[in-house]
Amino acid sequence: MAEEKRDFYEVLGIQKGASEDEIKKAYRRMAAKYHPDVNHEPDAEDKFKEINEAYEVLSDSQKRAAYDTYGHAGVDPNFGAGAGGYGAGGFGGFDDLGSIFESFFGGMGGGTSRRTGPMRGENVRVQATISFEEAAFGCEKTVEIGRVEHCEECGGTGAAPGSHAETCPRCGGRGQIRTQRRTPLGVMTTTEVCPECGGRGKKITSPCKSCGGSGVKRARRSIKVKIPAGIDDGQTLQVHGEGHAGENGGPSGDLLVTISVRPHAVFERDGTEVHIEMPISFAQAALGDEIEVPTLDGKVKLTIPDGTQTGATFRMRGKGIPRVNSTVRGDQFVHVTVETPRNLTDRQKELLREFDGTLGEKQQGRRKGFFDKFKDKK
């Protein structure tokens, strides 16, 4: 149950008012600690899933606002709110069905005209969170959305089956009426929404019982979205015709899916490039070695030459991110960090001192050159 879950801020070890950057850094730290590939404790996988769930909510400004207001009930579908376009403020960002009509047709106050011709429906906007690997190789996601659809009972006409809407006798189907008034300045003509038909131009004498004569109904749908390989964080996909229903025979709006990519515990992305910081031992750096490096395709062997220094970078061609709609992939860059041994025994320290004493100037060129710069200035 949602009420049994731990607080998402507690899961990531941050305060409630944490910034987006603090949230991302906390996620990377916790994900690296409990990733099943590196942590083999019995509950590591469950904690890793909990961390991902917390980040998915707190990294999304809309979901975070709902969570801050309603707790887990604001983002758990079992409570009828949260992801999928319903949110904490009602249905799909609208407080009521009347607000939806206003977004379609405009205000209904005096002096405001309403189009009686075909009108395109509004777009529906949602956010989908995917993993680093899913962004790299593409995937298919199902998003839950709330939208306005044409009533199936009346086919969107608003009239009961077997009947039809009639042309409004007061405005003649125009949806508005003109009124003339004599004033001290002369005859003034004003145009107002027809009060008889509400600006529709048609009058329904037998409204559909299913939709109450509106012609539309609220619905919740599960839409499958194909996410292409190489998509980046913040990009938006457009799914045609999956938005709110149109008016007067107009087409439906689109579904706009903004992609949020969870940071990876190991990989950093820069366009189509992947960067990784790889620690190696002092001995491996000095003597050279063949090491296994993680890539998006699995572990790959990389030869480290002898005398490798901290900060050295190795390119692994074709191991990066694909370009969208292309088979061409970027490269992976391995940035080497040489780890200095700690907690040495007395014997180890003695051996290192002996070893250091055997090194000549050629073997310590950078250090000698550093001090030579000071000598030149004297």
Secondary structure, 3 states (H helix, E strand, C coil): CHHHCCCHHHHHCCCCCCCHHHHHHHHHHHHHHHCCCCCCCCCHHHHHHHHHHHHHHHCCHHHHHHHHHHHHHHCCHHHCCCCCCCCCCCECCECCHHHHHHHHHCCCCCCCCCCCCCECCCCEEEEEEECHHHHHHCEEEEEEEEEEEECCCCCCCCECCCCCCEECCCCCCCCEEEEEEEECCEEEEEEEECCCCCCCCEECCCECCCCCCCCEEEEEEEEEEEECCCCCCCCEEEECCCCCCCECCCCCCCEEEEEEECCCCCCEEECCEEEEEEEEEHHHHHHCEEEEEEECCEEEEEEECCCCCCCCEEEECCCCCECCCCCCECCEEEEEEEECCCCCCHHHHHHHHHHHHCCCHHHHHHHHHHHHHHHHHC
